[in-house]
């Protein structure tokens, strides 16, 4: 839990820089995850995965633009990055 708390403190201290960087990084990672999902075809399974990737990435960007609480933004960005990496890994095996 100390890694999470330390990361959140740094994110909160430099919120505007961290939020800008978060939008850039998680959007690129979400795009890579969408590409990995679509590289395996367009079946219903792939479409469900694509909807999840897009929804989670959009929620993270929306939480930043809507100026939600910093903790919510941090958790949304973290969820988006973890889910994007997860979908990239499972679609490249």
PyMOL commands that set and color helices and strands:
alter all, ss='L'
color gray80, all
select helices_A, chain A and resi 2-13+15-38+44-65+70-91
alter helices_A, ss='H'
color red, helices_A
deselect
rebuild
show_as cartoon
